Amino acid sequence: MQDQQYGEHRRRFQIEEALLIILLGLALLGISVTEFSPSDGYAYWLGIVFVFAVMAVLISWFKSKKTDLDFGAIVKEQALHWLTTLIVVGGAFLLQQSGRLDESSASLVVLLILALATMLDGIRIGWQMSLVGFFLGACAVLIAYLEQFMLVAGLLAIVIIACTIIWEIWTHKRAYR
């Protein structure tokens, strides 16, 4: 029985870790796109809102399988959360279109909006999602202050992935002693 629980826990962790790596990779790709073409970067971040929403629903689905949570209610909650995020991102687009923000600044604002939405969603679905939000917010600040921010952002992503793996190994050893 304990071996079966361990196998399920390990498989769930591997899936969640893969999703974390995908989200961090998509964030790094978006940062690169934004650096080379702010207008394409803005469109990229708009699309990423949808991708993050789908990933959040997937993570919620995995979590709902091990609890008594109603998956339909989770989907409604996630849809509302990410729809409001999309509305605020649309507001940033309107600010950019009115000339109040240039394309580069609008991309950073959208990145910060996505960071906040991801951190807040992490409160509901898991701390790894909050780490992705922290990463996005940190990258927005790095972009604003560093000329060569991609190296630092890449290293930060590697540190986040390594820390989640180390944390999982440590908590697993404590739980299955």
MARKOL-714047 format. One record per residue: x, y, z of N, C-alpha, C, O in turn; residue number from 1; residue in one letter; chain. Coordinates in nm, 2 decimals, padded with zeros to 4 digits. Example, Ala and Ser with C-alpha at 12.3 -4.5 7.8 and 13.67 -1.06 7.14 Angstrom:
MARKOL-714047
     nX     nY     nZ    caX    caY    caZ     cX     cY     cZ     oX     oY     oZ  nr rest kette
  01.32 -00.57  00.78  01.23 -00.45  00.78  01.32 -00.33  00.78  01.42 -00.33  00.85   1    A     A
  01.28 -00.22  00.71  01.37 -00.11  00.71  01.29  00.00  00.79  01.34  00.11  00.80   2    S     A
This chain:
MARKOL-714047
     nX     nY     nZ    caX    caY    caZ     cX     cY     cZ     oX     oY     oZ  nr rest kette
  00.08 -00.12  00.00  00.00  00.00  00.00  00.09  00.13  00.00  00.06  00.22 -00.07   1    M     A
  00.19  00.12  00.09  00.28  00.24  00.09  00.36  00.26 -00.04  00.38  00.37 -00.08   2    Q     A
  00.39  00.15 -00.10  00.46  00.16 -00.23  00.37  00.22 -00.34  00.42  00.30 -00.42   3    D     A
  00.24  00.19 -00.33  00.15  00.24 -00.43  00.13  00.39 -00.40  00.13  00.47 -00.50   4    Q     A
  00.12  00.43 -00.28  00.11  00.58 -00.24  00.23  00.65 -00.29  00.22  00.76 -00.34   5    Q     A
  00.35  00.59 -00.26  00.47  00.65 -00.30  00.48  00.67 -00.46  00.52  00.78 -00.51   6    Y     A
  00.43  00.57 -00.53  00.43  00.57 -00.68  00.34  00.68 -00.73  00.38  00.76 -00.82   7    G     A
  00.22  00.69 -00.67  00.12  00.80 -00.71  00.18  00.94 -00.68  00.17  01.03 -00.76   8    E     A
  00.24  00.95 -00.56  00.29  01.08 -00.51  00.41  01.12 -00.61  00.42  01.23 -00.65   9    H     A
  00.49  01.02 -00.64  00.61  01.05 -00.73  00.56  01.09 -00.87  00.61  01.19 -00.92  10    R     A
  00.46  01.02 -00.92  00.41  01.05 -01.05  00.35  01.19 -01.06  00.37  01.27 -01.15  11    R     A
  00.27  01.22 -00.95  00.21  01.35 -00.94  00.31  01.46 -00.93  00.30  01.57 -01.00  12    R     A
  00.42  01.44 -00.85  00.52  01.54 -00.84  00.59  01.56 -00.98  00.62  01.67 -01.02  13    F     A
  00.62  01.45 -01.05  00.69  01.46 -01.18  00.60  01.54 -01.28  00.66  01.62 -01.35  14    Q     A
  00.47  01.52 -01.28  00.38  01.60 -01.37  00.38  01.74 -01.33  00.39  01.83 -01.41  15    I     A
  00.37  01.77 -01.20  00.37  01.91 -01.15  00.50  01.98 -01.18  00.51  02.09 -01.21  16    E     A
  00.61  01.90 -01.16  00.74  01.96 -01.19  00.76  01.99 -01.34  00.82  02.09 -01.38  17    E     A
  00.71  01.90 -01.42  00.71  01.92 -01.57  00.64  02.05 -01.60  00.68  02.12 -01.69  18    A     A
  00.52  02.06 -01.54  00.44  02.18 -01.57  00.51  02.31 -01.52  00.51  02.41 -01.59  19    L     A
  00.58  02.30 -01.41  00.66  02.41 -01.36  00.77  02.45 -01.46  00.79  02.57 -01.49  20    L     A
  00.84  02.35 -01.51  00.95  02.37 -01.60  00.89  02.43 -01.73  00.95  02.52 -01.79  21    I     A
  00.78  02.38 -01.78  00.72  02.44 -01.90  00.68  02.58 -01.88  00.71  02.67 -01.96  22    I     A
  00.62  02.62 -01.76  00.58  02.76 -01.74  00.70  02.85 -01.73  00.70  02.96 -01.78  23    L     A
  00.81  02.80 -01.66  00.93  02.88 -01.65  00.99  02.90 -01.79  01.04  03.01 -01.83  24    L     A
  00.99  02.79 -01.87  01.05  02.80 -02.01  00.97  02.89 -02.10  01.02  02.97 -02.17  25    G     A
  00.83  02.89 -02.08  00.75  02.98 -02.16  00.77  03.13 -02.12  00.77  03.22 -02.20  26    L     A
  00.80  03.15 -01.99  00.83  03.28 -01.94  00.96  03.33 -02.00  00.97  03.45 -02.04  27    A     A
  01.06  03.24 -01.99  01.19  03.28 -02.05  01.18  03.31 -02.20  01.24  03.41 -02.25  28    L     A
  01.10  03.23 -02.27  01.08  03.26 -02.41  01.01  03.39 -02.43  01.05  03.47 -02.52  29    L     A
  00.91  03.42 -02.35  00.84  03.55 -02.36  00.93  03.67 -02.33  00.92  03.77 -02.40  30    G     A
  01.02  03.65 -02.24  01.12  03.76 -02.21  01.21  03.78 -02.33  01.24  03.90 -02.36  31    I     A
  01.25  03.67 -02.39  01.34  03.69 -02.51  01.26  03.76 -02.63  01.31  03.84 -02.69  32    S     A
  01.14  03.71 -02.65  01.06  03.77 -02.76  01.04  03.92 -02.73  01.05  04.00 -02.82  33    V     A
  01.01  03.96 -02.60  00.98  04.10 -02.57  01.11  04.18 -02.59  01.10  04.30 -02.63  34    T     A
  01.22  04.12 -02.56  01.35  04.19 -02.58  01.37  04.23 -02.72  01.42  04.34 -02.75  35    E     A
  01.34  04.14 -02.81  01.37  04.16 -02.96  01.26  04.24 -03.03  01.29  04.31 -03.12  36    F     A
  01.14  04.22 -02.98  01.02  04.29 -03.05  00.91  04.32 -02.94  00.83  04.23 -02.92  37    S     A
  00.91  04.44 -02.88  00.81  04.47 -02.78  00.67  04.45 -02.83  00.58  04.40 -02.75  38    P     A
  00.64  04.47 -02.96  00.50  04.45 -03.00  00.47  04.31 -03.01  00.36  04.27 -02.97  39    S     A
  00.56  04.22 -03.05  00.54  04.08 -03.05  00.54  04.03 -02.91  00.46  03.93 -02.88  40    D     A
  00.61  04.09 -02.82  00.62  04.05 -02.68  00.48  04.07 -02.62  00.43  03.98 -02.54  41    G     A
  00.42  04.18 -02.65  00.29  04.21 -02.59  00.19  04.10 -02.64  00.11  04.05 -02.55  42    Y     A
  00.19  04.07 -02.76  00.10  03.96 -02.81  00.13  03.83 -02.75  00.04  03.75 -02.72  43    A     A
  00.26  03.80 -02.73  00.30  03.68 -02.67  00.24  03.67 -02.53  00.19  03.56 -02.49  44    Y     A
  00.26  03.77 -02.45  00.21  03.77 -02.31  00.06  03.76 -02.31  00.00  03.69 -02.21  45    W     A
 -00.01  03.81 -02.40 -00.16  03.80 -02.41 -00.19  03.65 -02.43 -00.28  03.60 -02.36  46    L     A
 -00.12  03.59 -02.52 -00.15  03.44 -02.54 -00.11  03.36 -02.42 -00.17  03.26 -02.39  47    G     A
  00.00  03.40 -02.35  00.04  03.32 -02.24 -00.06  03.32 -02.13 -00.07  03.23 -02.05  48    I     A
 -00.14  03.43 -02.12 -00.25  03.43 -02.02 -00.34  03.31 -02.03 -00.37  03.24 -01.94  49    V     A
 -00.37  03.28 -02.16 -00.45  03.16 -02.19 -00.38  03.03 -02.15 -00.44  02.94 -02.09  50    F     A
 -00.25  03.02 -02.19 -00.17  02.90 -02.16 -00.16  02.88 -02.01 -00.18  02.77 -01.96  51    V     A
 -00.13  02.99 -01.93 -00.13  02.98 -01.79 -00.26  02.93 -01.73 -00.26  02.86 -01.63  52    F     A
 -00.37  02.98 -01.78 -00.50  02.94 -01.74 -00.52  02.79 -01.76 -00.57  02.72 -01.67  53    A     A
 -00.49  02.74 -01.87 -00.50  02.60 -01.90 -00.41  02.52 -01.81 -00.46  02.41 -01.75  54    V     A
 -00.29  02.56 -01.79 -00.20  02.49 -01.70 -00.26  02.49 -01.55 -00.25  02.39 -01.48  55    M     A
 -00.31  02.60 -01.51 -00.37  02.61 -01.38 -00.49  02.51 -01.36 -00.50  02.45 -01.26  56    A     A
 -00.57  02.50 -01.46 -00.68  02.41 -01.46 -00.63  02.26 -01.45 -00.68  02.18 -01.38  57    V     A
 -00.52  02.24 -01.53 -00.46  02.10 -01.53 -00.41  02.07 -01.39 -00.43  01.96 -01.33  58    L     A
 -00.34  02.16 -01.33 -00.28  02.14 -01.19 -00.40  02.12 -01.09 -00.39  02.04 -01.01  59    I     A
 -00.50  02.20 -01.11 -00.62  02.19 -01.02 -00.68  02.06 -01.04 -00.73  02.00 -00.94  60    S     A
 -00.69  02.01 -01.16 -00.75  01.88 -01.18 -00.67  01.77 -01.11 -00.73  01.68 -01.05  61    W     A
 -00.54  01.77 -01.12 -00.45  01.67 -01.06 -00.48  01.68 -00.91 -00.49  01.57 -00.84  62    F     A
 -00.49  01.80 -00.85 -00.51  01.81 -00.71 -00.65  01.77 -00.67 -00.66  01.71 -00.56  63    K     A
 -00.75  01.79 -00.75 -00.88  01.75 -00.72 -00.90  01.60 -00.72 -00.99  01.55 -00.65  64    S     A
 -00.82  01.53 -00.79 -00.82  01.38 -00.79 -00.79  01.32 -00.66 -00.84  01.21 -00.63  65    K     A
 -00.71  01.39 -00.58 -00.67  01.33 -00.45 -00.75  01.39 -00.33 -00.73  01.35 -00.22  66    K     A
 -00.85  01.48 -00.36 -00.93  01.53 -00.26 -01.08  01.52 -00.30 -01.11  01.47 -00.40  67    T     A
 -01.16  01.57 -00.21 -01.31  01.57 -00.24 -01.36  01.70 -00.31 -01.48  01.73 -00.31  68    D     A
 -01.27  01.78 -00.36 -01.30  01.90 -00.43 -01.38  01.88 -00.55 -01.35  01.78 -00.63  69    L     A
 -01.48  01.96 -00.58 -01.56  01.96 -00.70 -01.49  02.02 -00.82 -01.46  02.14 -00.81  70    D     A
 -01.45  01.94 -00.92 -01.37  01.99 -01.03 -01.45  02.10 -01.10 -01.39  02.19 -01.15  71    F     A
 -01.58  02.09 -01.12 -01.66  02.19 -01.18 -01.65  02.33 -01.12 -01.63  02.43 -01.18  72    G     A
 -01.65  02.33 -00.98 -01.63  02.45 -00.91 -01.49  02.51 -00.93 -01.47  02.63 -00.94  73    A     A
 -01.39  02.42 -00.94 -01.26  02.46 -00.96 -01.24  02.53 -01.09 -01.18  02.63 -01.11  74    I     A
 -01.30  02.47 -01.20 -01.30  02.53 -01.33 -01.36  02.66 -01.33 -01.31  02.76 -01.40  75    V     A
 -01.48  02.68 -01.27 -01.54  02.81 -01.26 -01.46  02.91 -01.19 -01.44  03.03 -01.24  76    K     A
 -01.40  02.87 -01.08 -01.31  02.97 -01.01 -01.19  03.01 -01.09 -01.15  03.12 -01.10  77    E     A
 -01.13  02.91 -01.16 -01.01  02.94 -01.24 -01.05  03.02 -01.36 -00.98  03.12 -01.40  78    Q     A
 -01.17  02.99 -01.42 -01.21  03.08 -01.54 -01.23  03.22 -01.49 -01.19  03.31 -01.57  79    A     A
 -01.29  03.24 -01.38 -01.32  03.38 -01.33 -01.19  03.45 -01.30 -01.17  03.56 -01.34  80    L     A
 -01.09  03.38 -01.24 -00.96  03.44 -01.21 -00.89  03.48 -01.33 -00.84  03.59 -01.34  81    H     A
 -00.88  03.39 -01.43 -00.80  03.42 -01.55 -00.88  03.51 -01.65 -00.81  03.59 -01.72  82    W     A
 -01.01  03.51 -01.64 -01.08  03.61 -01.72 -01.06  03.75 -01.67 -01.04  03.84 -01.75  83    L     A
 -01.06  03.77 -01.54 -01.03  03.90 -01.48 -00.89  03.94 -01.51 -00.86  04.06 -01.54  84    T     A
 -00.80  03.85 -01.51 -00.66  03.88 -01.55 -00.66  03.93 -01.70 -00.59  04.03 -01.73  85    T     A
 -00.73  03.86 -01.78 -00.73  03.90 -01.92 -00.79  04.04 -01.94 -00.75  04.12 -02.03  86    L     A
 -00.89  04.07 -01.86 -00.96  04.21 -01.87 -00.85  04.31 -01.83 -00.85  04.42 -01.89  87    I     A
 -00.78  04.29 -01.72 -00.68  04.38 -01.68 -00.56  04.40 -01.78 -00.51  04.50 -01.81  88    V     A
 -00.53  04.28 -01.84 -00.43  04.29 -01.95 -00.48  04.37 -02.07 -00.41  04.45 -02.13  89    V     A
 -00.61  04.36 -02.10 -00.67  04.44 -02.20 -00.66  04.59 -02.17 -00.65  04.67 -02.25  90    G     A
 -00.68  04.62 -02.04 -00.66  04.76 -01.99 -00.52  04.81 -02.02 -00.51  04.92 -02.06  91    G     A
 -00.42  04.73 -02.00 -00.28  04.77 -02.03 -00.27  04.79 -02.18 -00.20  04.88 -02.22  92    A     A
 -00.33  04.71 -02.26 -00.33  04.73 -02.40 -00.39  04.86 -02.44 -00.34  04.93 -02.53  93    F     A
 -00.51  04.89 -02.38 -00.57  05.02 -02.41 -00.48  05.14 -02.37 -00.48  05.24 -02.44  94    L     A
 -00.41  05.13 -02.26 -00.32  05.23 -02.22 -00.21  05.25 -02.32 -00.16  05.36 -02.35  95    L     A
 -00.16  05.14 -02.37 -00.06  05.14 -02.47 -00.11  05.20 -02.60 -00.04  05.28 -02.67  96    Q     A
 -00.23  05.17 -02.64 -00.29  05.22 -02.76 -00.32  05.37 -02.76 -00.31  05.44 -02.86  97    Q     A
 -00.35  05.42 -02.63 -00.37  05.56 -02.62 -00.24  05.64 -02.61 -00.25  05.77 -02.61  98    S     A
 -00.13  05.58 -02.61  00.00  05.65 -02.60  00.05  05.67 -02.46  00.15  05.73 -02.44  99    G     A
 -00.02  05.63 -02.36  00.02  05.65 -02.22  00.14  05.56 -02.19  00.22  05.59 -02.10 100    R     A
  00.14  05.44 -02.25  00.25  05.35 -02.23  00.31  05.31 -02.37  00.24  05.30 -02.47 101    L     A
  00.45  05.31 -02.38  00.51  05.26 -02.50  00.50  05.10 -02.50  00.46  05.04 -02.40 102    D     A
  00.53  05.04 -02.61  00.52  04.89 -02.62  00.60  04.82 -02.52  00.56  04.72 -02.46 103    E     A
  00.72  04.87 -02.50  00.81  04.80 -02.40  00.75  04.81 -02.26  00.75  04.71 -02.19 104    S     A
  00.71  04.93 -02.22  00.65  04.94 -02.09  00.52  04.86 -02.07  00.49  04.80 -01.97 105    S     A
  00.44  04.86 -02.18  00.31  04.78 -02.18  00.35  04.63 -02.16  00.27  04.56 -02.08 106    A     A
  00.45  04.58 -02.22  00.49  04.44 -02.20  00.53  04.41 -02.06  00.50  04.31 -02.00 107    S     A
  00.60  04.51 -02.00  00.64  04.49 -01.86  00.52  04.50 -01.76  00.52  04.42 -01.67 108    L     A
  00.43  04.58 -01.79  00.31  04.59 -01.71  00.23  04.46 -01.72  00.18  04.41 -01.62 109    V     A
  00.22  04.41 -01.84  00.15  04.28 -01.86  00.22  04.17 -01.79  00.16  04.08 -01.73 110    V     A
  00.35  04.17 -01.79  00.43  04.07 -01.72  00.40  04.08 -01.57  00.39  03.98 -01.50 111    L     A
  00.40  04.20 -01.52  00.36  04.22 -01.37  00.22  04.17 -01.34  00.20  04.11 -01.24 112    L     A
  00.13  04.20 -01.43 -00.01  04.15 -01.41 -00.01  04.00 -01.41 -00.08  03.94 -01.32 113    I     A
  00.06  03.94 -01.50  00.06  03.79 -01.51  00.13  03.74 -01.38  00.09  03.63 -01.33 114    L     A
  00.24  03.81 -01.33  00.30  03.77 -01.21  00.21  03.77 -01.09  00.20  03.67 -01.02 115    A     A
  00.13  03.87 -01.08  00.04  03.88 -00.97 -00.07  03.77 -00.98 -00.10  03.71 -00.88 116    L     A
 -00.13  03.76 -01.10 -00.23  03.66 -01.12 -00.18  03.52 -01.09 -00.25  03.44 -01.03 117    A     A
 -00.06  03.49 -01.13  00.00  03.36 -01.10  00.03  03.34 -00.96  00.01  03.23 -00.90 118    T     A
  00.09  03.44 -00.89  00.11  03.43 -00.75 -00.02  03.40 -00.67 -00.02  03.32 -00.58 119    M     A
 -00.12  03.48 -00.70 -00.25  03.46 -00.63 -00.31  03.33 -00.66 -00.37  03.27 -00.57 120    L     A
 -00.30  03.28 -00.78 -00.35  03.15 -00.82 -00.27  03.04 -00.74 -00.33  02.94 -00.71 121    D     A
 -00.15  03.06 -00.72 -00.07  02.97 -00.64 -00.12  02.95 -00.50 -00.10  02.84 -00.44 122    G     A
 -00.18  03.05 -00.44 -00.24  03.04 -00.31 -00.35  02.93 -00.31 -00.36  02.85 -00.21 123    I     A
 -00.42  02.91 -00.42 -00.53  02.81 -00.43 -00.47  02.68 -00.47 -00.51  02.57 -00.42 124    R     A
 -00.38  02.68 -00.57 -00.35  02.55 -00.63 -00.21  02.49 -00.59 -00.18  02.38 -00.62 125    I     A
 -00.12  02.57 -00.53  00.01  02.52 -00.49  00.12  02.62 -00.50  00.12  02.71 -00.58 126    G     A
  00.21  02.60 -00.41  00.32  02.70 -00.39  00.41  02.70 -00.52  00.47  02.81 -00.54 127    W     A
  00.41  02.60 -00.60  00.50  02.60 -00.72  00.45  02.71 -00.81  00.53  02.78 -00.88 128    Q     A
  00.31  02.72 -00.82  00.26  02.83 -00.91  00.29  02.97 -00.86  00.32  03.06 -00.94 129    M     A
  00.29  02.98 -00.73  00.34  03.11 -00.67  00.48  03.14 -00.70  00.52  03.25 -00.72 130    S     A
  00.56  03.03 -00.71  00.71  03.05 -00.74  00.72  03.10 -00.89  00.80  03.19 -00.92 131    L     A
  00.63  03.05 -00.98  00.63  03.10 -01.11  00.60  03.25 -01.12  00.66  03.32 -01.19 132    V     A
  00.50  03.28 -01.04  00.46  03.42 -01.03  00.57  03.51 -00.98  00.59  03.62 -01.03 133    G     A
  00.64  03.46 -00.87  00.75  03.53 -00.82  00.86  03.55 -00.93  00.92  03.66 -00.94 134    F     A
  00.88  03.44 -01.00  00.98  03.45 -01.11  00.94  03.55 -01.22  01.03  03.63 -01.26 135    F     A
  00.82  03.56 -01.25  00.77  03.66 -01.35  00.79  03.80 -01.30  00.84  03.89 -01.37 136    L     A
  00.75  03.82 -01.18  00.77  03.96 -01.12  00.92  03.99 -01.11  00.96  04.11 -01.14 137    G     A
  01.00  03.90 -01.07  01.15  03.93 -01.06  01.20  03.96 -01.19  01.29  04.04 -01.21 138    A     A
  01.16  03.88 -01.30  01.21  03.91 -01.43  01.17  04.05 -01.48  01.25  04.11 -01.55 139    C     A
  01.05  04.09 -01.45  01.01  04.23 -01.49  01.10  04.33 -01.43  01.14  04.43 -01.49 140    A     A
  01.14  04.31 -01.30  01.23  04.41 -01.24  01.37  04.39 -01.30  01.44  04.49 -01.32 141    V     A
  01.42  04.27 -01.33  01.55  04.25 -01.39  01.56  04.32 -01.52  01.66  04.38 -01.56 142    L     A
  01.45  04.31 -01.60  01.45  04.37 -01.73  01.46  04.52 -01.72  01.53  04.58 -01.80 143    I     A
  01.40  04.58 -01.62  01.40  04.72 -01.60  01.54  04.77 -01.56  01.58  04.88 -01.59 144    A     A
  01.62  04.69 -01.48  01.74  04.74 -01.42  01.87  04.68 -01.48  01.97  04.74 -01.47 145    Y     A
  01.86  04.57 -01.55  01.98  04.51 -01.60  01.98  04.50 -01.75  01.88  04.47 -01.82 146    L     A
  02.10  04.53 -01.81  02.11  04.52 -01.96  02.12  04.38 -02.00  02.05  04.34 -02.10 147    E     A
  02.19  04.30 -01.93  02.21  04.15 -01.96  02.12  04.07 -01.86  02.18  04.00 -01.78 148    Q     A
  02.00  04.08 -01.87  01.91  04.02 -01.78  01.88  03.87 -01.80  01.84  03.80 -01.71 149    F     A
  01.90  03.82 -01.93  01.86  03.69 -01.96  01.94  03.58 -01.89  01.89  03.48 -01.84 150    M     A
  02.07  03.61 -01.87  02.15  03.52 -01.79  02.10  03.51 -01.65  02.09  03.39 -01.59 151    L     A
  02.08  03.62 -01.58  02.03  03.62 -01.45  01.89  03.55 -01.44  01.86  03.47 -01.35 152    V     A
  01.80  03.58 -01.54  01.67  03.51 -01.54  01.68  03.36 -01.56  01.61  03.29 -01.49 153    A     A
  01.77  03.32 -01.64  01.79  03.18 -01.66  01.84  03.11 -01.54  01.80  03.00 -01.50 154    G     A
  01.94  03.17 -01.47  01.99  03.12 -01.35  01.88  03.11 -01.24  01.88  03.02 -01.16 155    L     A
  01.80  03.22 -01.23  01.69  03.22 -01.14  01.59  03.10 -01.16  01.55  03.04 -01.07 156    L     A
  01.57  03.07 -01.29  01.48  02.96 -01.32  01.54  02.83 -01.28  01.47  02.74 -01.23 157    A     A
  01.67  02.81 -01.30  01.74  02.69 -01.26  01.73  02.68 -01.11  01.71  02.57 -01.06 158    I     A
  01.76  02.78 -01.04  01.75  02.78 -00.89  01.61  02.74 -00.84  01.60  02.66 -00.75 159    V     A
  01.51  02.79 -00.90  01.37  02.76 -00.86  01.34  02.61 -00.89  01.29  02.55 -00.80 160    I     A
  01.38  02.56 -01.00  01.36  02.42 -01.03  01.44  02.33 -00.94  01.39  02.24 -00.88 161    I     A
  01.57  02.37 -00.91  01.65  02.29 -00.82  01.59  02.29 -00.68  01.58  02.19 -00.61 162    A     A
  01.54  02.40 -00.63  01.49  02.41 -00.50  01.36  02.33 -00.48  01.34  02.27 -00.38 163    C     A
  01.28  02.33 -00.59  01.15  02.25 -00.58  01.19  02.10 -00.57  01.12  02.03 -00.50 164    T     A
  01.29  02.06 -00.65  01.33  01.92 -00.65  01.39  01.88 -00.51  01.35  01.78 -00.45 165    I     A
  01.47  01.97 -00.46  01.53  01.94 -00.33  01.43  01.94 -00.22  01.43  01.85 -00.13 166    I     A
  01.33  02.03 -00.23  01.22  02.04 -00.13  01.14  01.91 -00.13  01.10  01.85 -00.03 167    W     A
  01.11  01.86 -00.25  01.03  01.74 -00.27  01.11  01.62 -00.21  01.05  01.54 -00.14 168    E     A
  01.23  01.61 -00.24  01.31  01.50 -00.19  01.32  01.50 -00.03  01.30  01.40  00.03 169    I     A
  01.34  01.62  00.02  01.35  01.64  00.17  01.21  01.60  00.23  01.21  01.53  00.33 170    W     A
  01.10  01.66  00.18  00.97  01.63  00.24  00.93  01.48  00.22  00.87  01.42  00.31 171    T     A
  00.97  01.42  00.11  00.94  01.28  00.09  01.02  01.19  00.19  00.96  01.10  00.25 172    H     A
  01.14  01.22  00.21  01.22  01.15  00.31  01.16  01.16  00.45  01.16  01.06  00.53 173    K     A
  01.11  01.28  00.48  01.05  01.29  00.62  00.92  01.22  00.63  00.88  01.17  00.73 174    R     A
  00.84  01.22  00.52  00.71  01.16  00.52  00.71  01.01  00.52  00.62  00.94  00.58 175    A     A
  00.81  00.95  00.46  00.81  00.80  00.44  00.92  00.74  00.52  00.98  00.63  00.48 176    Y     A
  00.96  00.79  00.64  01.05  00.73  00.73  00.99  00.62  00.80  01.06  00.56  00.88 177    R     A
